[in-house]
């Protein structure tokens, strides 16, 4: 890059020798008394979060974890707040736990939108420091935090590491890191005109968001939604780099996820008449929309495919037979089983329905003792899943072994 880059005034620690901000995370080796699964908790006195269900905290080599650690003084998190903390990295065995940045405001769900560069040499983050707000990067070996100079906010990195997906509520595009050029690809007006739901948004404000590269890097998924806190309309479009086309794919959905081969997108659907949910999948080539799993109600929040066995899906659950833990769904056998209970050993909750006041994406949540959304994410070969739980009194990182699947 010719001029990446303005240097931010953020503390970065060298890895050449131990520092006060470098330590080893004690491991609490557990077994789920209900499912029998082996679980490891990375013990920490602070709240920690890994990002989201479709962004891997595992390094490309699979031996390190990237996460955001809130300051020890942060007692309580809310789903919409930002709290002081820093970006951290550690070995998967808990060793070499060290801080990469100085103080940054982090979000409960995603920290600072941290993600790995393709070779594992750098990590990217969204800096909201007092110096500047930007997409930034820092070497895992220590050094300065550099701000990538982009004309619009950016949030995702292409699989080959050459482009950032960027945009605003009114447009989405890509920024080429080599040429330092931004290209606008899609506008809100285009999406609204192409949508079969345009009559619904004629008088309603809406926005584009959550643009994500396909695993193969040849397409972008773009979410279009109305602006209510729990939107009345959510739909997805796909932009194809090969023929530079924009296509509408599906609606009535939440929390979409690419299939590992880049040929389909999985999401959750909700029936407002019955308050039931199921999984659906849309083929990005044909636009064919099909039911992927509806054998029983899926109180799902964040589903994703096994990276090598796409007939297996993991999701976190909120109420019902799976309780507040993780569920494993087999799309071939149409069976759903409990993978991990949260808290460990807890029994299933009553079904989520209109008896409860808190509603999220169409389903009502039973009361929970603490704020927690596990947001499970697979490692690269599907042998482990990382998630969060606040059952210790702090939101900590947990890993469950799935090598037998």
C-alpha positions, 0 to 999 in steps of 0.5 A: 500500500502506498499511503496506508496510512495515518498512525493512530495514537494507540498504545501497542505492545511489543512481543519481544519480551513479556510485559505487564499486559502479557499473561497466560489464561488459566483454563477451566476444563469442564464437561457438560453434564447433560450432553457429555461434551468437553468444554474449555473456559478461558478464565478471565476476571473481565468480560471478553467477546470474540466478534460475531457468528460469521467472523472467525476469531481463529488465526489462519493457522488455527493456533491463536485467538483474537478477542476484545477484552473489556476493562476489569472495571466494567461490571455490567454490559448492555446489548447496545452499549460501548465500554472501554477495553482493548484488543487482545490475542492469545494462543489457543492453549491460553498462553502468550495472552497479550494486548495489541492496542490501547484503550478503545470503546468496544461493543458487547456483540462485536468488540471493535469488529476485529478480524484476521488478515489472510496470512495472520500477520495483521489484524484489522479493527474498527477504531473509534479512538478519540484520535480518529474513527476508521478501519485500522490494522495492527501487526500481531508482532506489535507496532503502531496501529495504522488507519486505512484511509477510506472515503466511507466506513469499511467493515469486512476483508475479502478472503484473499485480503485485497479488498474491504467491503465498505459503505453507508446506509445509502450505498455499498462498495469495495475498497481496493487496498493496493490501488487505494480506490473505492468503487461504489457498487450498489445504492439504496435506490437500486435495491429498493427499486429491484425489491419485490417489497418496494411497496412496503418501503415506499413510505418507510425509511430503510438502509443497506448494511452487513455487506459480506464477501462470499467464502469464494470471494466472487460475490457480495451479500448485502442486507436491506432492512427497514429501520425499526429496532426489530425491522419489519422487512429484512431481505438479502441481495447478491452482487456478482463481481463476474458480470457486475449484476445485483440480484434480489434473493430472499426476504422474511429472514434474519441472521443470514450465513454463507454456505462454505462453497459460496453457492447458498445462504442459510437464514432463520425464518419466523411465522408471526401467526404461530411464533415458530421458526425454521431454517431456510436456504436460498441458492445464489445461482437460481434464486430457489428458496427452500426449507432446510429444517422445519422438523421442530421449532428452532429458537435460533439466533445465529446459525452457521454451517460446519466448514467441511460438512455443510449438512451440519449447522450450529446455532445458539438458542433462546428458550424451548427444548434446547434451552439457552445453549447451543444446538446441532442441526442435521439437515440430512436427518432433520434432527436437532440435538443439544450440543452444549447447555448454557449455563452448563447443566441447565435444563430446557427453558419453556418455549419462547412466546408472547407471554414474555416481554422481551422480543428479538427478531420475532421471538419472545425470550424467556427471562434470563439471569444475565445478558448472553448471546453465545454467537457460536463460531466454528474453527477452520476444520470444524473440530471446535466451536467457540462461544461466550457465556456469562455464567461465571459472572463475567462473559468469558470465552468457551470452546466445545470439542466437536472433533467427533462430528 
